[in-house]
C-alpha cells in the first residue's frame, strides 16, 4: 500500500493513532493511504520530539557505518 506493514497498521489502530475509515465486505477495517501516511507522520514527529533523533538519519548513519570514508 504505502510501505507500511499490516502489523504496524494494526498497532497504530490499537493505540488510537489511525482511525478506521470504514469496513470492507468481510468486516475488516479500511484505511485510506492518506490516513496511513498521516499516522506515519504523526508517529515519526512524536518520536523525534520525544527522543530528539530522526530514525531516517539513524538508518542512513548505520547503513554507512562500515564504509570507508570516500567509498
N, C-alpha and C positions, 0 to 999 in steps of 0.2 A: 504494500500500500504506500506508505511514505517512509519506509525504512525503520519502522518501529516494530519490535517483536510483539506477538499476540500476548505473551505473558506480561510484558511491560504495560500494555494497554489495560489488561485486567487489574494490575496493581494500581495504576493511576485511577481507574474507575473505583476500586475499593477504597482508595484513600481520598476520593472526592475531588480529584484534580481534573477528571474527564467526565463530564455529564453525558448520559446516553441521549442520542437524538431520536431514538425510536427502536422498534423491534422488527426483526425480519420475519419471514413466514414461519420459521421454527421457534420463534420467541426469543432468539438471541439478540443482545443489544447491538445497535448500529451506531457508528461514529463516523462523521464526515472527515475527510482528510484535513480540512481546515481546523476542525476541533482538535484533532490529534496533534497537528503542528503547534497550535496554541498551547496545548497542555505541555508539549515538549519544551516550548519556550519558557513557560511558567516554571517548570521543574528545573531547567538549566539556570534561569535567573535566580531562583531561590537558592540553589546550590552555590552559585557564585557569591551571592550575598552572605550566605551562612559561613562559607569556608574561605572566600577570597580567592579561590582557584578556579580557573576556567578549565573544565575537563578536556575541551578540544585542544587547548595548548599543551596540557599534560600528556595527552596521547601523542601529539606531534613530537614532544620532547623525548618521550620513551621510545618512539619509533626510531629516532635519530641518535639515540644514546650510544649505540655500539659502533657508529660510523666514525671514521677518522675525519678530522677537520678537512674540508675542501673536497671530500669524496662524494 
